[in-house]
């Protein structure tokens, strides 16, 4: 049974798993599905056709599933799928896909999205990814498993970041990053390999 604070709004049609906790002033849209044990702190908004996997914990003022930041988006039905056991910290934003990008944004399991991180439309994020404070993914970005993005980094649309790669803080990524690569700089340059 879900535990819902009396100030929260859960619209008709939303599906809540066992043990879901919805904190004060949260808003849950009618097409949202929350898996078992999902926990939403205060002031979390989950909209659109969004599915959130079991055990994911979302912190205050996160905006999850609102329409993509793409001028070509025309209101079509698109989706955001978030896996299990993720931590989504304060002010994180995640958008669903667009018709031009396949209609789906997907986030894997066991990821950490620190304060202010952004996952744009049509992104595919693997498992165990870490996006530090204010790290941002433009549309159509692919992150493989175990990728780490440093604080204030930005990844250009259509870029791919390989397994185990590390992007340094304040780095602007304009190209693909090889698996286990480490990039740094105003415009990313290869700094070596992630040997850890």
Secondary structure, DSSP 4 states (H G I P E B T S, - for coil): --EE-TT-EE-TT-EE-TT-EE-TT-EE-TT-EE-TT-EE-TT-EE-SEEEE-TT-EE-TT-EESPPPS-TT--S---EEEE-SS-EE-TT-EE----GGGTSEEEE-SS-EE-TT-EE-TT-EE-TT-EE-TT-EE-TT-EE-TT-EE-TT-EE-TT-EE-TT-EE-TT-EE-S-B-TTEEEETTBTEEEEE---
